């Protein structure tokens, strides 16, 4: 695990355990790394329900209920899709918090409008859905790790606000 993520996953698990909250994730460009980093922490079985990697648009629609109109209108890599992914995994699993992550980790797949390193993530909970955009530099591994670190940080801030 890279230093950028080190400690953030432990802090997140600690907060979730303390608040007795369950999290689930729908991942695309991170390919399960977000969930793997959570489950690296002892005691994480108390706070994670399940996660799913939905790489294809078909899987996003079938497993999470992402709208075909959203995918056609905004694309798989968009704030709208990330929001529907987070809401869909929360609804599907009954978790307190749903996370959706979609992006372009590279090295290919980028466009001038959405270059490699473009990522959207969303957090859905009882307070609504927050969506945020990231643009990371570096190789595929760096994009995935930086994304996880940012999502961990956003979750920690959101959970700290609910204390």
ABEGO torsion letter per residue (X at the ends): XBAAABGAAAAAAAAAAAAGBBBBBBBBAAGGAAAAAAAABBGAAAABABBBBBABAAAAAAAAGBBAAAAAAAEABBAAAAAAAAAAAAAAAGBABBBBBBBBAOABGBBAABBBGBBBBBBBBAAEBBBBBBBBBEBAAAAAAAAAAAAAAAAAAAAAAAX
